[in-house]
Every structure is written in C-alpha cells, then in structure tokens.
Amino acid sequence: MKTVIIAGGSIAGLASAKALSGKFEKILILEPDAFDQHGEVRKGTPQANHVHGLLKGGSDALTHLFPNLPKRLKERGAVSCDFCQDVRWYINKKWMPRFCGPLPISFQTRSLLERCIRDEVRQLSNVEFITGCRVKDYRLDAEGKRIVAAVVERDNGTTETLNAEFFIDATGRGSLFPNWLSRNGFGAVKVDKVKVDLGYASCLMELPAGERDWQSILIYPKGPEEVRGATLVNVEDDRWMLTLAGYHNDHPPADIDGYMTFAKTLPQPDIYEAVKDARILTPIKIHKFPYGQRRYYGDLPRFPKGILPVGDTNASLNPLFGQGMSVAALSAKSLSHLAESTNFADTKSLKALKMGYFQSLRHIFATPWGLALGQDFRYPMTIGPKPFGLSVKNALKEIIMGASSTEIIERFYQVVHLVEEEKSFYHPKWISKYFRPRTK
Ligand SMILES: Cc1cc2nc3c(=O)[nH]c(=O)nc-3n(C[C@H](O)[C@H](O)[C@H](O)COP(=O)(O)OP(=O)(O)OC[C@H]3O[C@@H](n4cnc5c(N)ncnc54)[C@H](O)[C@@H]3O)c2cc1C
C-alpha cells in the first residue's frame, strides 16, 4: 500500500508510525506543533510540564517497537532505576517495602522521552513529518464507507486535501474524531466519564547536595480522608521534577509559597523535607483534569473503514496512576502485531484488523481503567459509572498491599506496571496466598 496518514505526532502517533512502517510506502505524520529540540514543552502537549512516569509494561512495549530506545534514553541522561528498590512509595496509608526487584525502569521528562522516540522514528526512511498542519476533516468514498482523504489546514491558513489508503487518529483527548463520526452518520460513540476534579502543579528543581538512597518518592492519597498526593522524581540533567496533586478541587497553587505550603500538608512529610531547600528552576505550571474518560469506538454498529484511533482518543486516564503513555504504547504494539497479517488492500482483512484491534483495546484498558477507578471511587464526590464489585476488589487490594510477602508485593507491582492483568489478583492460586498465615 502507498500511504498512511497519522494525525498527531505525539507518543501514540509516533508509536503507530513504527507499527505500520513495514506495511506502507509512505507514512505522513501531521502535527500542528513545531518539534522542540531543547526540551521545551509543546503547545499541543501541555501535560508534558508534569511528571510522566513510564511503567514497565509501557517501557517493554516501546522497546519492542524501538529496540534502541533504552540506549538512546540513557545516552541523553534518563535516570535508570529499580522501581522496587529506588522508589519510596506511600500508598494505602503505609510505606511499601523496598527490595531488589524485577522492574527496571527509567525516569525522564516527558519531553525527553518523546524526543527520543521521535528520533527513533526519524530513522525510518519512509516517514515524513509535516508540522504546522492540523487535520480538520475526513472525506469518505462514494459509498460512504471508507475514509479516503484528510482535509488539513496549514499554519498559513491554506487548506488542502491529502489522499491516503489508511489513517490513524492520534490527536489525543480532545480528538475531533468522535464528533466527525456522529456528523457522518456512524452514531454517537459511547463514553464513560469519571469526574475526579484533579489539579496538578509542577516544576523542575535542583535538590541540595546530599546522600539519597532513592530516586523518587510517591505519595498516593487514600480516599476519602486523604486528597493530596505528590510525586518527586529524579530526571535528566541532575534535576528533579515535583508534581503536587489534589482530588476534588483541593488544587495546589502556582505561587511558590502556596506550592510549598501544599507540599507541607501532604499526608507524609518526606517530600516536603526533601524539597524545602531546593532551588526552583522553572515556573510552576498547573493543569486541571476534570474527569477520566474512556470511549468505546468498537461498540459502534458501523465504523468507517480505513481508520483506527490510538492513544488518548480511546481513553484519557486519571494521570495520578501514570498509565496513559504505557497504554498508548501497548495499543501500538498490538496494532503492529495485527498489521503484520493484514492486507490493507482487502476489505475483509481490514475488517479483521478493526475487530482484532478493538478487542485488544478491551484487554489493554481493563487493568489501568479498573485500577484507577478503584482509587477514584474511594471519594464519595467522584461521579461516574462505578463498576460492579469495586468495593470487594478494593478490600482485596488492601490485603495485597499490606502483605509482608515479597512475592505478593512483586505481583502487585507487576499489575500496577501493566506487566500483568488486574484479574490475575483474583486467581484462586493467588487468593490462597493472601490468606496464608505468616511464617516467621
Ligand atoms: C497532567 C497529566 C499528567 C500525566 N502523567 C502521565 C504519566 O505520569 N504517565 C503516563 O504514562 N501518562 C501520563 N499522562 C497521560 C499522557 O500524557 C497521555 O496518555 C499521552 O500523552 C497520550 O498520548 P497521545 O499521543 O494519545 O496524545 P497527546 O500526547 O495528547 O498528543 C496529541 C497530539 O495530537 C496533536 N493534535 C491535536 N489536534 C490535532 C489535529 N487536529 N491534527 C493533527 N494533530 C493534532 C497535538 O498537537 C499532540 O501532539 C498525563 C496526562 C496529564 C494530563
């Protein structure tokens, strides 16, 4: 096939470009922003001002697509760490045990991660980036079944129609695609929204010299009593990023005094103690996240041929759990796998791709969505569709988090890192372990 057009040149768009690169002569990535060269945050991804953890499951998926990525990240200064040992994690009103574990990950700013992935994509000879360009509309074929062109607007105000054989919508949370579907007679996409009214405030800082046996401190609030949380993480260039967060409109402010006071009132003093004498390097940026959302494109009775959505357009998850990029990477990995056996010129084969892809999204989203909702619905103010059995699952998770067995904690981390599925928690083999009496 000749050309695939990818709308959006962020994490999901870049990973999809690699996923499809072997199947098309040309990959066009269309992106409104110019790409940064020096780590500045792009207008299209304001969330990059905040801590962006890449989970082990996401890191593995990206490494599958870009085997050279870990090396590139390391060369550019990403901080390697063992999540089980180097991260101090307060959750469920207690500090998790630390031990040598199987979860090597790296810490970096989101801008560095995106830049490294983009540089990997630039190595592909059939990829072309077109910046200063946004997709405004799609055109259907004469039968109204297949998307055959994208209408794009350039920064200079000109509009043009670009033809292609396949399209990817990777335009993120604010994607126009759901609206386009309903305007063009494909129906309204079902969407679940979970209102959490989360507020973020973040900046980069330099910590005073000193001995530390950790690379990050995570303080997760346990609802309903605790609403404030924070993440302090070591990133490239000997800097630290601190994100403060608050549920249900208890938001950290952007002035330094208010920011530090908020840090002082976290459920534990450890982050405040670590940063109270820090040198603040950047302005404090804020971000409001009113609700998590999950769209069910696969449930539409009719769906146009020749296009698939990836990344945040499918689901925009509560960022406290650091899952969004990993889910985008896992979806792109699945797309890559399914694309291998797809004949993009054949209608039946395209249908199989679409069905396989939407089915895989159900699996991929089940764990991150379920874990996030488990925490979100601890607050009575959270509004949205509450899954059946959540309270029982939460009770079991509390037992898991409180376990003294390293084997159980390791399992918990693997689920949180999207290496294992949440349902594995509830396997009889594991349940019997949770209730086994402690041996001395
Ligand atoms: C405050 C905050 C903190 C977060 N923290 C984490 C974290 O710790 N870990 C984690 O994994 N995830 C985190 N996330 C989620 C993560 O940012 C997203 O899941 C991830 O960026 C998804 O990538 P994406 O490519 O789908 O969308 P985006 O990164 O949002 O990118 C969309 C791209 O599409 C472009 N675009 C928009 N409209 C058009 C158009 N019409 N035509 C062409 N291009 C267009 C935009 O310019 C942008 O480049 C966080 C999110 C927020 C809001």
The ligand as an SDF file (V2000), in Angstrom:
LIG
                    3D

 53 58  0  0  0  0  0  0  0  0999 V2000
   -1.3180   16.2600   33.9110 C   0  0  0  0  0  0  0  0  0  0  0  0
   -1.0570   14.9400   33.2170 C   0  0  0  0  0  0  0  0  0  0  0  0
   -0.0890   14.0880   33.6930 C   0  0  0  0  0  0  0  0  0  0  0  0
    0.1390   12.8550   33.0760 C   0  0  0  0  0  0  0  0  0  0  0  0
    1.0440   11.9890   33.6010 N   0  0  0  0  0  0  0  0  0  0  0  0
    1.2760   10.8110   32.9820 C   0  0  0  0  0  0  0  0  0  0  0  0
    2.2330    9.8830   33.4830 C   0  0  0  0  0  0  0  0  0  0  0  0
    2.8200   10.0730   34.5480 O   0  0  0  0  0  0  0  0  0  0  0  0
    2.4580    8.7480   32.7750 N   0  0  0  0  0  0  0  0  0  0  0  0
    1.7670    8.4670   31.6250 C   0  0  0  0  0  0  0  0  0  0  0  0
    2.0170    7.4300   31.0230 O   0  0  0  0  0  0  0  0  0  0  0  0
    0.8380    9.3080   31.1440 N   0  0  0  0  0  0  0  0  0  0  0  0
    0.5720   10.4600   31.7810 C   0  0  0  0  0  0  0  0  0  0  0  0
   -0.3610   11.3040   31.2910 N   0  0  0  0  0  0  0  0  0  0  0  0
   -1.1120   10.9040   30.0820 C   0  0  0  0  0  0  0  0  0  0  0  0
   -0.2790   11.1130   28.8340 C   0  0  0  0  0  0  0  0  0  0  0  0
    0.1220   12.4650   28.7100 O   0  0  0  0  0  0  0  0  0  0  0  0
   -1.0930   10.6990   27.6200 C   0  0  0  0  0  0  0  0  0  0  0  0
   -1.7250    9.4800   27.8610 O   0  0  0  0  0  0  0  0  0  0  0  0
   -0.2230   10.5430   26.3980 C   0  0  0  0  0  0  0  0  0  0  0  0
    0.3950   11.7450   26.1030 O   0  0  0  0  0  0  0  0  0  0  0  0
   -1.0910   10.0690   25.2300 C   0  0  0  0  0  0  0  0  0  0  0  0
   -0.5070   10.4150   24.0790 O   0  0  0  0  0  0  0  0  0  0  0  0
   -1.3300   10.7360   22.7380 P   0  0  0  0  0  0  0  0  0  0  0  0
   -0.2820   10.6830   21.6940 O   0  0  0  0  0  0  0  0  0  0  0  0
   -2.5180    9.8700   22.6180 O   0  0  0  0  0  0  0  0  0  0  0  0
   -1.9220   12.2010   22.9420 O   0  0  0  0  0  0  0  0  0  0  0  0
   -1.2060   13.5700   23.2030 P   0  0  0  0  0  0  0  0  0  0  0  0
    0.1140   13.3680   23.8480 O   0  0  0  0  0  0  0  0  0  0  0  0
   -2.1710   14.4300   23.9180 O   0  0  0  0  0  0  0  0  0  0  0  0
   -0.9040   14.1610   21.7710 O   0  0  0  0  0  0  0  0  0  0  0  0
   -1.8750   14.5280   20.8350 C   0  0  0  0  0  0  0  0  0  0  0  0
   -1.1240   15.1600   19.6630 C   0  0  0  0  0  0  0  0  0  0  0  0
   -2.0460   15.4400   18.6170 O   0  0  0  0  0  0  0  0  0  0  0  0
   -1.7810   16.7470   18.1260 C   0  0  0  0  0  0  0  0  0  0  0  0
   -3.0460   17.2310   17.5390 N   0  0  0  0  0  0  0  0  0  0  0  0
   -4.1200   17.7340   18.2000 C   0  0  0  0  0  0  0  0  0  0  0  0
   -5.0830   18.0370   17.3200 N   0  0  0  0  0  0  0  0  0  0  0  0
   -4.6270   17.7100   16.0890 C   0  0  0  0  0  0  0  0  0  0  0  0
   -5.1770   17.7790   14.7750 C   0  0  0  0  0  0  0  0  0  0  0  0
   -6.4010   18.2650   14.5500 N   0  0  0  0  0  0  0  0  0  0  0  0
   -4.4330   17.3320   13.7350 N   0  0  0  0  0  0  0  0  0  0  0  0
   -3.1750   16.8350   13.9490 C   0  0  0  0  0  0  0  0  0  0  0  0
   -2.6060   16.7580   15.1720 N   0  0  0  0  0  0  0  0  0  0  0  0
   -3.3340   17.1840   16.2230 C   0  0  0  0  0  0  0  0  0  0  0  0
   -1.3020   17.5190   19.3390 C   0  0  0  0  0  0  0  0  0  0  0  0
   -0.5540   18.6790   18.9840 O   0  0  0  0  0  0  0  0  0  0  0  0
   -0.4390   16.4730   20.0290 C   0  0  0  0  0  0  0  0  0  0  0  0
    0.8800   16.4580   19.5430 O   0  0  0  0  0  0  0  0  0  0  0  0
   -0.6230   12.5070   31.9260 C   0  0  0  0  0  0  0  0  0  0  0  0
   -1.6050   13.3760   31.4380 C   0  0  0  0  0  0  0  0  0  0  0  0
   -1.8400   14.5690   32.0910 C   0  0  0  0  0  0  0  0  0  0  0  0
   -2.9260   15.4720   31.5660 C   0  0  0  0  0  0  0  0  0  0  0  0
  1  2  1  0
  2  3  1  0
  2 52  2  0
  3  4  2  0
  4  5  1  0
  4 50  1  0
  5  6  2  0
  6  7  1  0
  6 13  1  0
  7  8  2  0
  7  9  1  0
  9 10  1  0
 10 11  2  0
 10 12  1  0
 12 13  2  0
 13 14  1  0
 14 15  1  0
 14 50  1  0
 15 16  1  0
 16 17  1  0
 16 18  1  0
 18 19  1  0
 18 20  1  0
 20 21  1  0
 20 22  1  0
 22 23  1  0
 23 24  1  0
 24 25  2  0
 24 26  1  0
 24 27  1  0
 27 28  1  0
 28 29  2  0
 28 30  1  0
 28 31  1  0
 31 32  1  0
 32 33  1  0
 33 34  1  0
 33 48  1  0
 34 35  1  0
 35 36  1  0
 35 46  1  0
 36 37  1  0
 36 45  1  0
 37 38  2  0
 38 39  1  0
 39 40  1  0
 39 45  2  0
 40 41  1  0
 40 42  2  0
 42 43  1  0
 43 44  2  0
 44 45  1  0
 46 47  1  0
 46 48  1  0
 48 49  1  0
 50 51  2  0
 51 52  1  0
 52 53  1  0
M  END
$$$$
